[in-house]
């Protein structure tokens, strides 16, 4: 890796650590943007055509939003959405 890439990764790590006090909606938005960027970057590295890049960005945004909205929430639910008891040390 080049020095520039290492610097960008370090800055990205520090910027993500500032997300600790955001609401679940804000985390979902940040996760969606990050996921879309990651999907687009992966498709671009694979030299995909434009329609694949759009699909990869949408899939990354959906995954990032789903993960981001549940980050730090510490809520457990069953598959149908009803609240469930969380396991010990969750």
Residue pairs with C-beta under 8 A, 6 or more apart in sequence:
19 26
19 27
19 30
19 71
20 72
22 30
24 68
24 69
24 70
24 71
24 73
25 69
27 68
27 69
27 71
27 72
28 65
28 66
28 68
28 69
29 65
29 68
30 68
31 64
31 65
31 66
31 67
31 68
31 69
31 71
32 61
32 62
32 64
32 65
32 68
33 61
33 64
34 64
34 68
35 59
35 60
35 61
35 62
35 63
35 64
35 65
35 67
35 68
36 57
36 58
36 60
36 61
36 64
37 57
37 60
38 60
38 64
39 56
39 57
39 58
39 59
39 60
39 61
40 53
40 56
40 57
40 60
42 56
42 60
43 52
43 53
43 55
43 56
43 57
44 53
46 52
48 56
74 86
74 90
75 83
75 86
76 83
76 84
76 85
76 86
76 87
76 90
77 83
77 84
78 84
